[in-house]
Amino acid sequence: MFKIPKTAFLAILVSPFIVAYVLTSFILGFFTPTALGDNGMRDCLIDRSLKINAMRRGDLSIRSDLSTNPFALSYFGRWMDNPMNAPIEGQAKAMSLLAKSENPLLWMKELATLGDFDTIDAIPLKKYDRHEIPGPGQLKEAIHLILDAIYTANVRFDTIRAGISPEDMRLIEKHFIPEACTDRGFREKIEQPLSISEQRQAIDAAGSVKRKDILEAGLTIVEAVAKARELLTKMDKWQKNVSSFSFMTDLGLVEIGGKGPDVHQDAATLIIDFGGNDVYKGKTASGTNGKCSLVLDLCGDDTYLGEECTQGSGIWGIGILYDLKGNDLYRAGSYSQGAGLFGLGLLIDGGGMDTYLGTEFVQAASSWGWGGLIDLGGEDTYQCRHSGQAYSGVLGVSCLCDIKGNDKYLSGAKAPDPREPDINKSFSQGFSFGMRNLAAGGFALLADKSGNDHYQCQYFGQGASYWMGIGILYDEAGKDTFIARRYAQGAGIHFSFGLLMDAAGNDHTSSWGVSQGCGHDYGIGILINETGDDTYVSDWLSMGASNASGVGIFVDNSGDDGYECRGGIAVGNLTKSRGGIGLFVDAGGKDRYSLHGADNTLWGPNRWSIGIDEDGGGMSGMNIIAPATISPVSVEAKKKKTEERNNLLSMLASSEQMPYPENVKLMLSVASHWGLEKEVPKEAGEKILDLPPEKSTPVISGFIHTPDTMSLIFMKKFFRVHAFHALPELVKKTQSSNPVDRVRACYYLGLLKDSRALKCLIGALNDPSWRIRSSAARALGEILNKHRLFVLTPMKEAFDKAQKNNDPAVIGHYLEDRERVTALLSVIVRAMPLEYHKYRRYAEMASTAAGTDVLTDIIDLTFNNLDKILPVLRTWIMDINDSEEMAKKLVQYVIDLDPAVRKAAAYSLGQMNYEPAIRELIALLKDPDLWVRNSVVLSLSLFGNRAVYPLGLSMSRKGPSFKIIAIDVLARIKSDRAKSLIEKYLNNSDRGVRIAARRAMSGF
């Protein structure tokens, strides 16, 4: 890879405050078309490996408008659309924040840009009506200055809060403000499951809070404390004569500590302490309910002891703790140590070997506000339970900067994850978390400048993110160790962006899986390591891995590295429902691979798994040994599960006493529970399915717009079981004024595969929303899939014979193949109502050795209702056979302006086996959108040999990229005719074509 000359680094060292400008300008100026060739990036390994696989940089992006959200920060869209720009731009921001850490005012202004505020200034000071203040002149001036700033900020918060209606404030407090952070002693608790409509109202209310005004209030106090620090740290003799004293003002208590040890235990608006090993208890530097609070400690080995909302906590206020010197201990509960919630929290430590201990939402944490922690030196330890060490929620911007020292970052306790109850969630170390399907995450950045650092978390952390958030961990130098369990180390989870960057040092990175540059479920995850002899260990979906339409990118630019990964390096694939790119690049050094990959090679089992190493060398194994024992479920997990179980059982019992339809709604919330308790949700689901479907179906279908994923999953089963009643309800939903209703209704109608829904789906093709058009197009393909005839036709023939001969034994003979029971059952529930207890008995027949009584029962049921079942079968078969007119209409959508619609239409035409569309589909193999091209590959393969000849004609006229993709189609067809065509390209002049042909031949 290209290197930055030493002169550039000298310039950075000389002028640290222009580091971002120097770095960005140099890189952007260096990578020019003149330097690199006609296409600007032609000689880069990434571009070379993509080109060989008929891809380009744009294919690594994921469109950022897949889910609309007004709270998404601009960097989310910017980097999802252009992920290859993210590392250099992210590094520039991190380096700029590190460089400005000694100037909190400049640091805060830089932090503002991450939250989409490029220009922001402090508020002009309002003079506080002060009384006589004792003490030397410099101290008086400093106190006056800070109190003026606090008064000014308080007035600003009064204005912010006055602009919020009482109803909106009630919603905000109910849904987002923890009870421990209020002074009212009581807050409306949420006993029942959240109302989605109320939750959305609360989110809208919270989103209207003026974050810029909050930040300006914070800047006002930061600027004042910087000036006060200048006044108080001058080498004047007056300081040693200051004695401890306190006085009350209209703004609150002011405490002054002298050179000796003091104990500050009362909630104070302002504390200034000149020295000594002091103890701070209670709510220190705690800004709440529209008020602001500040602590300025000039030196000493201090101990800060508190519970919630302390040590730089801004909950509807500003809290700033500034400790200039000493080996300090910070111990706090939740919402502390640089935490901002509808406010700004900032903790600054000027140096020393410090220990930060907190529980939740600590050590630079924010939602709907700003959170920061700066430590300028010393070997520090950061430890929290979870949600800290640069954590952001919705519209939160958080940053932790540590400048010097061998630091330890530890998180993950008392928050068991349902996937592995003996493992905890961390949500830390540069992690952003959004509310899935409701509100985007924020921006979280942990930046460590130097030292041999140790990062340890469990689930979710180390430059990772969830749902439209941005999480970054940047380590500039040192021999670092990164240890995580899952969803970490540059992981973008569920439509989000995660990035881990290490600029220098011989590092060790270890995880279990879904980490180390992994994109999951339309997420983008990147890990980039610039220099050093590094080792990487993982088990699965790591080191450049994709899953469920994500994009995973792993880049190590130099050094002799070692890779140990059982589940593959560079993992990607294309399937019927999902696809994704896994990209692994090692650009230098003699490297070692245990199982997958090799030095100086290009590898990957398909076009979506791309691994490349540029240098030759030997390969050796590097193994780790773990005891072959099963870890018991933790005490916390048992406790949490018991709490969940008791709560769910209580809700389920309450539902049985409620009138219709409230009983169904509450049962659905229990059935959709996602947590440690699994049995009660199953029980609730069974109860819903056992209800009279004519009453339950309208209620369930009324919730198809829900953002809750588990509810949507349950609905798939519900609508399949009660398809007879579901069909008309879903058809009605395609006419809903809510676009989410319409798109989900089309999706579920596709699952039901009932051609009686064709008319409404045809109408949905003209919807202005691309989501609805694409969902309707996919549903049409599912319903009119000609492969269904292989199941439906023999069933109809058997039932026709049984009816003609008046002989149920014909049906018994047909069902000797137990796998046919599932298909029969799906027809029965669409043709007529069926009690759930019967459905359950019949469904078990396909997988168990059911007794003859059950078999006799379903035979009798089928025979006695052939007058209902046969008309449905005949209609479906006729509609599938006569789908040509429908296919002709669908062809026009392969040129739709939106790629999602083109993708859906292309695959559905393959399912419908509409041969006249082959030519249009082949033309789409050059579509600019990767996912359209992928869909066409799958679609053409469904035509079998009928696609081979026209593909061959096009391949003879098209370039290498087209040939590579066409070979992928032929490899999936797997016929002798396809094999013969592939053989023609085994010695093609283009390397990528040769690799594709040889890879395809290995599958025959």
N, C-alpha and C positions, 0 to 999 in steps of 0.2 A: 504494500500500500504506500501511498505518498506520505512523506514525512515533513513535519514543520521544521525548518532550519533552526539551529541554535540561536541565531540572531533574533528570531521572532520571540523566543522564550526570554532572551535578555531584555527585550523591549517590554515584555509583560512584567518581568521582575522589577524593572525600573519604574514603571507606571502601573501599579496594580489596579487603579481605578478605571483604566481604559482597556482592561483585559478583554472584555466582551467585544469591544469594537475592533481591537487588533485581531483577535482570533477569527471573528466572523468575516471581517474584511479580507484577511489573508486567505482563508479557505475559499470564499466565494470568488476571489480574484485568481486564485491558483487553478481551480478546476474550471477552466474556460475551454471553449471549443478549440481555440488555437493550441492549447497545451495538449489536449487529449484527442484531437481528431474531429472529423466532420460531425459526429453525433454527440460530442461533448463528453461522453463517458464510455467510449467504445472499448478502451483497454482495461477497464476495471474488471476484477474477477466476478463481481456480482452481475454485471451486465453480460459478461461472457457466458456465465453459467445460465442466465435467464434466456439468452438468445439461443443457446443450444437446445433449450426446451420450449422454443417458440413463445417466449414471454418477454416482457419488458418491465421497466421499473413501475410503470403505472399499474401493472397487474398486482403489485404488492399492496395496493391501497384497498380500503374498504369504505364505501360511500358513507359519509357521516350523517346523512339524512334518513337512514333506515328507520330511526325513531325520532320524531320531532320532539324537541324539548327546549323551551325558552330559557332554561337555566344553564344550558351547556356553555362552558367557557370557550372562547374562540380558539384556544390552542387545541382543543379536542378535534374540532373540524379541520383545522390546519394540518394536524399530524396524522389523522386518519386518512385524509386525502393525499398527503405527501409524507409517508412515514420515513422515507430515506433522508429527509431533511431534519428529522427530529433529533438525532444524536448531536449534530454540530450546533443546532440552535439550543437544544437543552443544555449542552455543556457551556455554551456562552452565558446563558442565564445563571447557571450554577456558579461559574467562575466569577461572574459579576457580583453575585450576592456574597460569595466568600471574600472578595476583595473589599467590599463595602461594609463588612461586619464591624469594623472599628468605628464606623460612623452610623449610628442607628437611624438617623434621619434619612441618609442616602439609601440605606438598606431597606427601610420601609417603603421608600418611593420605588425602588426596584421591585419589591414584592408586589406593589400595587399593579405593575404591568402584567403579572401573572393572572390577576383578576380582572383584566381588561380595562384598567384605568392608567393610561399612559401619562397624563398630566394631572398632578394632584399636589396641593399645597396645604400648609397649616392655616388655621383660621386666625385672622387678626385678633390679638388678645383683648378681652374685655376686662376692665379693671374691677377687681373684687373689692368691695367696701370693707376695708380691713381695719382692725383695731391695733393698738400698740403691741409690737412683738419684741420680746426681750432678746438679748444676745448681741454679738459683734455685728458690724455693718455688713460684711460679706454674707453672713448667715441670714440676716434679715432680708437682704436683696434676693438671695436664693429662694427663701421661703415665699416672699412676695411673688416672685416670678412663677414658681410652681403653682401656688394657689390661684393666681390669675389664669393660668393654663387650665387647671382643673375646673375652675368656675366657667370658663369659656366652653370647655368640653361638656360640662353638665348642661349648660344652656342648649347646646346643640342636641344632646340626647333628649332633652325635654321636647324640642321641636320634632325630632324623629318620632318619638313615642306619641306625641299629640296628633300626628298625622295618621295614626292607626286607630281604626274604629274599635270600640269596646268588644264587639263581636269577633273581629279579627284578632285582637289581642287574646281573647279567651281561647280561640282556636290555636294560636301559636303556643300559648302556655300549656294547653292541654296536650298537644302533640309533640312539642319540641323542647320544652324547658323542663329539666329534671327537678323534682320536688326539692332536692337538696340545695338547689341554686336559687330558691325563692325565700323571701323573708316573711311570707304570709303564713307559714306553718301548715297551710292546707292548700292543696291544688286538686282540681277535678281529676280523679283517677279514671283510667280506662279499664273498666272491669270486663266489658264485652269486646268481641272482635271489632276492629276498626271499621267504621263505615267508609267505603271507598270514596263516596261523594264528599263526605266531611273531610277526609284526609286530603283530597284534592283542593278543597277550599282552604285548608290550613296551609298547604304548600303554596298556593297562590298568595295567600296573605303574607307568608314568610318571605316569598320572593319579591314582594313590593317594598320591603324594608330597604332603606337607602344605605347600601353598603359603602358607597363613596363618602357619604356624610360621616359614617362611623369611622372610616379610615382617616378622614381629615381631622376629626376630633382626636384620634390617636396621635397623628403627626404633631398636633399642637402641643400635646404633653411631652412627646419625645423630644421635640425641639427645645422646650423649656428645660427639661432635665439635662440636656446636653450643655446648655448655657450654665445651669446651676452647677453642674459638675466642674466646669472651668473655674467658677468662682470659689468652689469649696476645696479644690485640690492644689491651689497655689501654695507654695512653700512659705506660709506665713506663721508666725509664732502664736497667733491668736487661737489656733485650733486646739492646742494642748490645754488651754484654759476653759474650754467649753465643758460645762457640766450637763448632766442629763436633766431634762425638764420637759414638761408637756403643757399644752393649753388647748382650750376648746374654741372652735370657730363655728360659724353658721354652716360651713362645709363639712364639719366633722372634727375629730380629734387630730391634733398635730403633736408628734413626739420627736424629741431630739435626744439622741444618745451620745454620750461623751466618749472619751478614749478608752474607758474601761468596759468590762463586760456588762451588758444590759440584758434585761428580759422584757421583750415587747409582747404583751399578750392581749392587749385590747384592740378591737377593730379600729384602725386609724385611717384617716384619709391620707395623711402624709407622715412618713417616718424618714428622718435623716439621721444616720448613725456614723460617727467619725472613727470608730475603731473598737478593738476589743473582740473577744470571742463571745458573740452575742447569741441569744436564743430568741427566736420568733415563734410565737404560738398563735393558733387560731387563724382567722382570715386576714392574711397579710397580702397587701397589694391586690385587693379584691374589689373589682368594680362591678356592682350589681344594681339593678332597678334604676338605671339612668344616672348612676353616680360613678365617679372615678376615684382611683386610689393609687398611691405611688410609694415605693420604698427605695431609698438610695443609701446603700451601705458602702462606706469608703474602704474599709479593710477589716481583716480579722478572719479567723476560722469560725464561721458562723453555723448555727444549726437552725434550720427552718422546719418546724413541726406543725402540721395542720391536717385538717380533714378535707372536706370538699370546698371547691371554689376559693382557692388560695394560691399564693406565690405566683402572681402574674396571671390573674383570671379576669376575663372580661365577659360577663353574662349580662347583656343589656348595659354595658358600661365599658370602661377602660381600666385594666389592671396592669401595672408595670413594676417589675422588680429588677433593680439594677444593683448588682453586687460587684464591686471593682476588683477586690483582691481576696485571697485566702482559700484554704482547703475547706470547702463548704459541704454540708449535708442538706439536701432538700428532700423531705419526706412529706407526701401529701396523699389525699384521697383522689377523688375524680374531679374533672373540670378544673385542672390546676396546671401550674408550671408552663405558662405560655399557651393558655386555652382561650379561644374566642367563640362565643355563641351569641349572635346578634350583638357582637361587641369585638373588642380587641384585647388579646392577652399577650404579654411579652415578658420573657425572662432573659436577662443578659448577665452573664458571668464573665468577669474580666480575666480570670486565670486561676490556676490552682488545681489540685486533684479533687475533683468534685464528684459527689454521688447524687444521682437523681432517682428517687424511688416514688412511683405513683401507681395508681390503680387504672382508671379508665379515662379516656379523653384528656390526655396529659402530654407534656413535653412536645409542644408545638402541635396543637390540635384545633380544628375549627369546623364549624358548620354555620352557614349564613353569616360568616364573619371572618376574622383574621387571627391566626395563631402563630407565634414565633418563639424560638429559643436560640440564643447565640452564646456559644462558649468559646472564648478566645485562646485558651491554652490549658495544658495539664492533661494527665491521664484520667479520663472521666469514665464513669459507669452510668449508663442509662438503663433503668429497668421499669417496666410497666406491665400491668396485667394484659391490656389490649387497647387498641385505638389510641396510639400515641407515636412519639418519635417521628414527627411529620405525618400526621393523619388529617385527611380532610373529608368532610361529608358534603352535602349539597351546598353549592355556592360558598364553600369554604376554601380559603387559601392559607396553606400552612408551610412553614419552612424551618428546619433545624440546621444550623450551620455550626460546625465544630472545626476550629482552625488548626490546633496542634494537639499532639499526644496520641498514645496508644489507647484507643477508646473501646469500650464494650457496650454493645447495644443488645439488650435482652428483652424479649416479650413473649407472651403466650401463657396465660394461667387462668383457671377458673372460667373458661369459656369453651366448653367442649363442643366439637363440631359433630353434627349428626353422622357424617360419613365415617368418622373414626372417633368414637366417644372417648377414647383415651388420649386423644390429641386435641389441642386447643386452637382456637382462632386467635390471630395476633393483630391484624389490621394495622400494621405499623411499618416503620422504617421506609418512608416514602410510599404511602398507600392511600388511595382515594376510593371512596365508596359512595355509589349512588343508590337511589331508591328505584329498583328495577321497574320499568314500565311507567314510572311516575315522575322522577326528577333526576337529573344528571348529577354525577359526582363533581367534585371540585378539582383543585390542583394541590398536590402534596410533593414536597421536595426535601429530601435529606441530602445535605452536601457536607462531606468530610474532606478537609484539605490535605492532611498528612497523618502519618503514624501507622503502625501495624494494628489495624482495627479488627474487631471481632463482631460480626453481626449474626444474631441467632433469633429466629422466629419459627413459627410452626405453619399454620395455614394463613395465607394472605399477607404478604409483606415483601420488603426489599425490592422496591421499584415495581410495584404491581398495582392493579386497579380492578374496579368492578363497576359496570354500568355507566358508561359515558364519563368516567373520571380519568384523571391523568396522575399517575404515580411514578416518581423518579427517585432513584438512589444514585448519587454520583460520588465516587471516591477517587480522589486525585492522585494519591501516592501512598506507598506502603505495602507491606506484605499482609494482605488482608485475608480473612476467613469469612466466608458466607455460608451459613448453614440454615436450611429451611426444610419443611416437610412438603408443602404443596401450594400451588398458586402463588409462586414467588419468583424472585430473581429475574425481573423483566418478563412479567406475565400479564397479558391483557385478557381479562376474564369477562365474558358476557358483554360484548360491545363496549370495550373500553381500551385505554392505551397505557401500557406499562413499559418502563425503560430502566435498565440497570447499566451504568457506565463505570468502567474502571480504567483510568488513564495510564497508570503505571504501577509496577510492583509484581512480585511473584506471588500470585494469589491461589487460594484453594476455594472452590465453589462446590457445594454439595447439597443435593436435594433428593427427595423421593420421586416426585414427578410433577408434571404440568408446570414446569419452571424453566429457567435458563433460556429465555427467548422463546416463549410459547404463546401462541394466540389461540384462544378458545371461544367458540360461539360468537363469531364475528368480532372477536377482539384482536388487537395487534400487540404482540409482545416482542421486545428487542433486548438482547444483551450484546454489548459491545465492549471488548477489552483491547486497549491499544497496544500496550507493551508488557513484557514480563514472561517468565517461564511459569505457566499456570497449569493447574490440574482441575479437572471437572469430573464430578461423579454424579450419576443419577440412575434412575431405574426405568422410567418411561416418560414419553411425551416431553422431552427436554432437548436442549442444545439445538434450537431451531426446529420447533415442532408446531404443527397445526392440528386443530381438532374442530370439527363442526363449523366449517367455513371461516376459521380464523386464519391469521397470518403470523407465523413465528419466524424470527430472524435472529441468527446467532453469528457474530463476527468476532474473530480473534485475529488481530492484525500482525502480530509478531511474537517471537519467542518459541522455545522448545516446549510444547505443551503435551499434556496427557489427557486422554478422553476415555472414560469408563461409562458405558451406558448399555444396559441390557436390552432396552426397548427400541433402540435405533437412534441414530443421529441424523437429523433432517427427516422429519416425518410429515408427510402430506398425502392426500389421496382425493380422488373424485368418486363419489357414489351417487346413487339416484337422488338422495335427499340433501346431502351436504358435500362440501368439498373444502379444500384449503391448501395453502402453500407452506411447506416447511423448508427453510433455506439455512444452510450451514456453510460458513466460509472460514477457512483458516488460511491466512495470506502470508505466512512466513514461518520459518523455523523447521526443525526436525521433530516431528510430532509422533505420538504413540496412540494407537487405537486398540481397544480391547476386542470388540466384536464387530462393530460397524464402521466403515470408512477405512481409509489408509492414506499414508503420506503420499503426496504428489499424485493424486488420482481425482477423478470425477466419478461420483456414484449416485445411486438412487434407484429404487425399483420402478419408479414411474416419473412422469413429468412434473409432479407436484412435490416430490421429495428430491431436493437438490442439495447435494453435498459436494464441496470442492476444496481441495488442499493443493497448494501450489508447489511445495517442495518434496523431494524424495526423502526416504528415511526408513528406519526399521519400525516394526510394530510390536508392542509388548503389552502384557496384561497388567492391570492395576486393580486389585480386588479389595473389597472390604468384607469383613465377616460380622454377621449379626447373630445373636443367640436365636435358635429356632424355638422361641417361646411366644405365646400369645399374651400380649399385655392385657391385664384386667381393666375393666372399665373403671375410670377414676372415681374417687369419692364425689368430686364435683359433678361428674356426669350423672352418677346415680341420683344425687340430690336434684339436679336440674330435671332429670327425667321424671322423678317423682312429682316435682312441682308441676311439670307439664301435664302429666297423667291426671293428677287431681283436678287441675283446672279444666282439662278437656272433658273429664267425666262429669264435672259439675255443669259445664255448658251443655253436654249431651242430655243430662237429666232435665235441665231447664227447658230444652227444646221440646221435650215430650209434654210439657205443660202449656206450651204456647199455642195460640191459634194459628191457623193457616193464613198467610204464607210465611209468617215469621219463623215458624218451626223449621221449615225447609231452609231458610236463609242461615239460621244458626247451625243446623246440621252440616250445611255446605262449608261453613267456616271451620268446623271441626274436621271434616273429611279432608280439607285442603291444608291442614296443619303440616308444616315442615319443621321437624325438630328431632329430638332424641326419642320421643315416644312415638311408636309406629302402630301399635295395635288399636288404640282408641280411634285414630283417624280411619283405619280400615273398618272398624265396627260402625262408625258414623256413615261411611260410604255405603256399607251394606244396608243400613237402615234407609238411606235415601233411595237406593235402588229398589227396596222392598215396598216403598210407598206407592199408592195408586198413580201410575204415570200420567193420567189425564190431569192430575193436580200438580204433580212435581215438575213435569216438563216445562210448563210456561214459566215457572219460577227460575229453574236452572237456566233456561235459554235467555232469560232476562239479564243474566250476569255475564254473557259472553264477552262484554267489553272490559271485564275485570283485568287489572294489571297483574293479578296473582297467578304465577305460572302453575302452581300446584292445583289451583281451581280449574285451570284450562286443561290440565292433564286428566283430572277426574272427569271433566265433561266429555272427553273422548270416549271413555268407557260408558258413561251414562247414555250418550246419544246412540251408541251402537246397540246397547241393550234395549233401549226404548225407541228404536228407530221409527216405528209406526207413528208414534206421537211426535217425535222430534222433527220429522220431515216438514210438516206444515208450519211448525213454529220457526224453523230455520229459514224456510222460504219467505215467511213474513219479515224476518230480520234483514233480508237482502233489500228491503224497501225502507229500512230505518233511516232516520235523519242523521244518526251517529255513524260516521265512516268506519269506526272500529267494529261496530256491530256488523256492518255490511261485509267487511273483509273477513271477519271470523266466521260469519255465516257461510260464505263461499267455501272457506277451508273445511268446515265440518260437513257441508254437503258433499264435498269431494271424498271425505272419509266414508260417508254412507253409500256412495256409488249407486245412487238410485236415479235412473234416467228421468223420472218424473220431475226432477228439479232442473231439467235442461233449459226450460223457458226462462226462468229467473236468472240463470247463469249467463245465458245469451244476452239478456238485458244488462247484466253487470259488466259485460265487456265494453260497454260504452260509458262507464263511469269515469268522471274526470280524474279520479285518484288512481295513480299507478299501482298502489297497493291492492286496490279492489280489482282492477283489470287483471293483474298478474294472478291473484288468488282465484278468480273465476276461470282464467285460462287453464290453470293447473287442475282445477276441479273437473273441467270438461275432459281432460286427458284421463283422469282417474276413472270417470264414469264410462267413457267410450273406449277404454283400453281393450283392444281386440284379443289380447291374451286371456281376458276373462271368459271368452267363448270356450276355451279348453275345459273350463269347469262348468259353466252354465249349460252348454249344449248337452253333454251326457246326463246331467241332472234332469233337464226337461224331457229328454227321450225316455228316461226311466219312468218319470212320473206320468207322461202320456200313456205309456204302456200299462202302468198300474191302473190308471183311470179307465182305459179301454177294456182291459181284462177284468176290471173290478177285483184286483188281486193285490193286497198289501204286501205279499211276499216279494213282489218285484222291488219294492222299496227296501225291504230287508236285504235282498241280494245286493242292491246298490250300496248299502251302508256297511257291507262287510269290510270295506276299506274305511277304518275309523276316522281317517283324516278328512273324509267327506262330511263328517258331522258338523265341523266348524263352518264349512261353506253352506250347508243346508240351514244351519241355525241363523246365519246372517240373512238368508232369504226369508225365513219364517218371520223374524221380528220386523222385517220391512213390509211384509204382506198382511200382518195381523198383530193385534196386541198379544203379548205373552207374559204371564206372571213371572216375576224374577226368580222365584224358587224353582220353577221348571227350567228356566234358562240356565241357571247355575248347574242343575243336575245334568242337563244335556251337554253343556260345555265341558264338563269333566270327562265325558265319554271319549273325547279325542285324545286325551293324555293318560287316561287310566283304564284299567280293565273293569269297566262297569258291568254290573250284572245284567242278565237277560231281561229283567223287569224294566230297567231304564231303556234298553234298546227297544223293547216292545212298546213302551210308552211313546217314544218319539216316532216310531213307525206308525202307530195308530193316530197320533196327532197329525202327522203329515198326510196320511191317507184321508182322514176325515175332513181335511181342509184344502184338498187339491183345487177346489173351485176358487180359493183365494190365492194360492201359491202359484198355480200355473199361469194365470194372467200376468202376474208380475214378471215371471221368468220370460214369457213370450214378449212382453213389452221391452224388457232389457235387451234381449237377443236381437229383436227387430231394430231397436235404436242403435245398437252397436254395428250391426250389419249395414244399416242405412245412414251411417255417419258421414258420408261423403259431403253432403251439403254443409254440415256443421264444420267439417275440415276446411272447406273452401272459405268459409267466413274467418276461420282461425288463421289462415295463411296470411291475411293482411296484417295480423298483429306481430309477425316476425320482423316487421319494419317499424314497429312502434318506437316512438322517441325515447321511451324509458327502457333501459336494459333489462330490468326485472320482468317486464311484460314480454319482451323478446325471448328471454330465457324460458319463461313458463310456456309460451306458445310453441316454441321449438320442441320442447320435450313432449308436450301433449300430442303434437302431430306425429311423433314417433310412436307413442302409445296407440294412436288411432291407426297407425300403419297406412297413412295416406301417401301412397307412392308418388303422386304428382308433386308433392312438396319436397322431394329429395333434392331437386336442383336448388330451390331456395335455401334449404338447410345447408347444403354444401357451400353456398355463397357466404353463409353466416360463420363459417370457420375462420373468416378474416374479420369478424366483428371486433370493434375496438375494446369491447368489454370481455374480460377473462371468463366471467361466469356464463355469459351467453355462449361463448365458444365451448365451454365445458358441457353445457346443456346440449348443444348440438352434437358433440361427440357421443354422448349417451343416447340421444335420439336416433342418430344414424345407425348406431349399432343394433337397434331394434329391428331394422329393416333386413338385416342379414345379407345374403348374397345380392339382393336387389340393389344395395348401395355400392357394391364393389366396382362394377363397371363405370358408373358415372364418377366415382371417386378417382379411379385410375385416369380417366380423361383429364380431370382437373389437376391431378398431381403432375401430369406431364407438362402442364402450362404454368404452374404456380411456383413460387419461390420456396426456399428451405423451410420457413416457418409453417407454411401451409402443409408441406409434405410431412413434417414431424407430427402435426396434429392429425392428419389423415391416417398416418401409420397407427396412431393410437386407436382410431376407429376400427381399422382392420384387425388390430390385435384383439379387440373385444368381440369381433364377429367370429373369429377363430374357425373359419372354414378353409378348405383346401384352396378355394379360389382366392381368398384373402391372403393366405400364406404365400401363394405364387406371386401375388402383387408385391408383397413386402420384400420378397427375395430380390426383386429388381433393384432395391435401394440399399443393399448391404454394403456395396462398395461405392456409394455416391460420393461425389467430390466434397460435399459439405459434411463436416464432422458431426454436427448435431443430427443430421439425417441418418448417418451411419450408426450412431449410438442408438437412436430411436428404433431403427430397423433390427439391430442385433438384440436389443432389449425385448422387442416384440417377438422375435423368433424364439427366445428362451422360454416363452410361455406356451409354445406348441408342443 
